[in-house]
Amino acid sequence: MTGAVAGETRQADLPSSPADGPGSLAPRRSELLRRGTRVLGKVLVPWAVTRVVVLGTLALAHLIVTRTHPSAPGVAFRVHQGLLGWDAGWYQSIAGMGYGPLGHQSLRFFPLFPLAGRGLALLPGVHDGAALLLIANLASLVGTALLFVLVRRELGDEGVAGRSVWLLSLAPAAFTFVMGYAEGLLLVCTTACFLALRPARGRRPAWWWAAGFGVAAALTRPLGVLLVLPAAVEAVRAWGATPGRRRVAVAAAVLGPLGGLLIFLGWAQVAVGDFFEPLRVQTQGRHHGGLSDPFRTLVDDARGVLHHHFGTALHVPWVVVVLALLVVCWRRLPAAYGAFATGTVLMALAGTNLDSFERYALSAFPLVVGAATLIGRREVERPVLVLAGTLLAGYALLSFLNLSVP
C-alpha cells in the first residue's frame, strides 16, 4: 500500500509551492476549501449516524425508566443526566466553578476541555453544559476528518480511510464522543500531531506544530502524554538528517507532551501544594487504580460473572480483541502508530480495574485503522459495521442506565 498509489496520494496532499507567487493565493485557498468540503462529506454521515444511535438510545433509556420505575439506586438520576452524566458532570462543574470548590477529586480531570467550555460559555445564552457538548461533538467531527486525511495520506487507500472513520464512529465506546467528554478534543490533538510528525511525501515534519499539539493533548487527557512515543520514533528516524538548528524543534516535538503534563502538575503544586496530586487521585482504587498485574486483573474481572458482576466481565473479550489489533498495528502500520497504540493499551491495562477500558482503547486510534485493513471485502465490512453499531447502542444503554462505567 505504500507504493506508487501512496506516493501519488501524498503528493496530492501537498499545497501549491510558494514559488507560484502571490497571485496563486486565491486558487490555493479555493483548492483547500474544496478538499476540506470533500473530506467532511466523507465523515459527516458516520458522525451523524453515531448521534442518531446515541440519542435514540438515550430516549429508550428514558422510556424504560418511565415505564418500569427501577428501584436500583442512581438509575433515574443517571438517565436524567443524559449526555452530561458520569465524567461529563465533573467537566461541567469544573467549567462552571473551577477546581477549588470541587475538592481534590476534580484534579483527575485535566484542564483544557473544561477551560474551553468555560470560554465558550461566556457567550450570551450559552450554558456550561451546552458549551461542553458543542465542543465535544464538533471536536469529534474535526478529529474524524483528520483521521480520514491521515489514513489516506499514510496508506494511499481511501477505502481504508473510510472504513477507519466508520469503525471509529461505531465503536462501542464511541457514545462518549457524543457526551460531554474530552475524547473528541483528544482525538483532534493526537491525529493532528501525527499529521505534523508524518507529513506528505516530499515535505519535512512540522516539528513545532507537533510540539504544540502534544502539549494540548497532555493538557486534555493523561493519555495525551503518550504522544511522546510516536514523536520519539520519528525523531530517531529524522535526527541524523536534521541540521543542528532544526534539532531544537525535533526535541520540542518529543518533549511537548511531557511539557503539557508538567504545566498541569506545576499548577497543582501552586493551587493545592502537591505536585503529584492529579496523578495520585487518578490512581486511587475507586478510579483507574495504581499499577497492578494485568493478568490478575483480567482473571478477577472474568470471575465477576460468578458473582453476577457482568459489567466487569464485559471488558475481558475486548482486551483480547484489542491485543489482537495491536499485533495488526505493528505488522501493517509504521512504528510510530504501533508505539502510540501500545503505550495507550498498556496504560489502560495497568490499573487495578478495567473500568472504561474500551474508552481508553478507543483513544488509540491506530487500532481502528488496523481493524479497517482487515475488513476490505464488502461481505465482511457490512456485518462488522452492523455489529459495531448494535454494540454501540447496547453499551450506551448500559451506561445511561447506570449499569456500566463509560
QUIKABEL-V992628 format. One record per backbone hydrogen bond with DSSP energy under -1.0 kcal/mol. NH is the residue of the N-H (numbers start at 1). CO is the residue of the C=O. Records with the same first field share a line. If there is no record, write none. Layout:
NH: CO, CO
This chain:
7: 3
8: 4
9: 5
10: 6
11: 7
12: 8
13: 9
14: 11
20: 17
21: 18
24: 21
25: 22
28: 24
29: 25
30: 26
31: 27
32: 28
33: 29
34: 30
35: 31
36: 32
37: 33
38: 34
39: 35
40: 36
41: 37
42: 38
43: 39
44: 40
47: 43
48: 44
49: 45
50: 46
51: 47
52: 48
53: 49
54: 50
55: 51
56: 52
57: 53
58: 54
59: 55
60: 56
61: 57
62: 58
63: 59
64: 60
65: 61
66: 62
67: 63
68: 64
69: 65
75: 72
78: 74
79: 75
80: 76
81: 77
82: 78
84: 81
85: 82
88: 85
89: 86
91: 87
92: 88
93: 89
94: 90
95: 91
96: 92
97: 93
98: 94
102: 99
103: 100
106: 103
107: 104
108: 105
109: 106
112: 219
115: 111
116: 112
117: 113
118: 114
119: 115
120: 116
121: 117
122: 119
123: 120
126: 123
131: 127
132: 128
133: 129
134: 130
135: 131
136: 132
137: 133
138: 134
139: 135
140: 136
141: 137
142: 138
143: 139
144: 140
145: 141
146: 142
147: 143
148: 144
149: 145
150: 146
151: 147
152: 148
153: 149
154: 150
155: 151
156: 152
161: 157
162: 158
163: 159
164: 160
165: 161
166: 162
167: 163
168: 164
169: 165
170: 166
174: 171
176: 173
177: 174
178: 175
179: 175
180: 83
181: 179
186: 182
187: 183
188: 184
189: 185
190: 186
191: 187
192: 188
193: 189
194: 190
195: 191
196: 192
197: 193
198: 194
203: 200
206: 196
207: 205
210: 206
211: 207
212: 208
213: 209
214: 210
215: 211
216: 212
217: 213
218: 214
219: 215
221: 217
224: 221
225: 222
226: 223
227: 224
228: 225
229: 226
231: 227
232: 228
233: 229
234: 230
235: 231
236: 232
237: 233
238: 234
239: 235
242: 239
250: 246
251: 247
252: 248
253: 249
254: 250
255: 251
256: 252
259: 255
260: 256
261: 257
262: 258
263: 259
264: 260
265: 261
266: 262
267: 263
268: 264
269: 265
270: 266
271: 267
272: 268
274: 268
277: 274
280: 276
281: 277
282: 278
283: 279
284: 281
287: 284
288: 282
289: 284
292: 350
297: 293
298: 294
299: 295
300: 296
301: 297
302: 298
303: 299
305: 302
306: 303
308: 305
309: 304
313: 309
314: 310
315: 312
319: 315
320: 316
321: 317
322: 318
323: 319
324: 320
325: 321
326: 322
327: 323
328: 324
329: 325
330: 326
331: 327
332: 328
333: 329
337: 334
338: 334
339: 335
340: 336
341: 337
342: 338
343: 339
344: 340
345: 341
346: 342
347: 343
348: 344
349: 345
353: 288
357: 354
360: 356
361: 357
362: 358
364: 361
365: 363
367: 364
369: 365
370: 366
371: 367
372: 368
373: 369
374: 371
380: 377
381: 377
382: 378
384: 380
385: 381
386: 382
387: 383
388: 384
389: 385
390: 386
391: 387
392: 388
393: 389
394: 390
395: 391
396: 392
397: 393
398: 394
399: 395
400: 396
401: 397
402: 399
403: 398
404: 398
